[in-house]
């Protein structure tokens, strides 16, 4: 067993916050990088975060995210049923880390409210240090934060898993989070969270596709040797030069290997 594996998390925290060196692999890279970001912001481990948004401002934030929230609703309901009885909360936050909605087991929701894990609260890293919601947004990746891996001391009773949600154009929409008591979360909950994220993103992409144009082109340019086709290719070339970066070699290889391909305009 390595020194890092034997080192208790409380000792890792003590060394980190007293600016002492840590052994290699003392923390998962995502957690260490987040702690470093939080320290660079001057965030104290004893911090408590900000105040709750008033009802009017929270309503405005929900309205600003209404399109994807509505599309996500059936999937979130299914995820809620899957985690029922596990003393967990399902949390939905916007792209800035503000909690928009929350559901789950009543007993844990009461505890979550005491820790400010409730609608209207800002859970970005800048406000609450390392936590699944804020760190998933900062890293643009799924993350699991257990117990004392949270930057703020007051959140060490929590375990949280979160996955960022992307829109059809790759834009960051928000984040899905499962939170519970320390050590409540594991691989099963993370897989369920990622599956829900994938379903929501697929639905958003399908809805966006309904408002676009689809242009199917044959791979054999000899079959497109007509005045109209030539004019079309000239227009596409001009559009590409103005708005689209050069494709990567892997993209070119993909088109070379396929018998036909489609270009979609939205």
PEMONOR-V522863 format. One record per run of one state. SS is the DSSP state (a for helix, b for strand, c for the rest). FROM is the first residue (numbers start at 1). TO is the last residue. If there is no record, write none. Layout:
ss->[SS SS]
from->[FROM FROM]
to->[TO TO]
This chain:
ss->[c a c a c a c a c a c b c b c a c b c a c a c b a c a c b c b c a c b c a c a c a c b c]
from->[1 3 7 9 18 29 41 55 65 66 83 88 95 98 105 106 115 122 123 125 129 132 140 143 147 150 153 156 158 167 172 182 187 210 213 219 221 225 227 244 249 258 260 266]
to->[2 6 8 17 28 40 54 64 65 82 87 94 97 104 105 114 121 122 124 128 131 139 142 146 149 152 155 157 166 171 181 186 209 212 218 220 224 226 243 248 257 259 265 266]
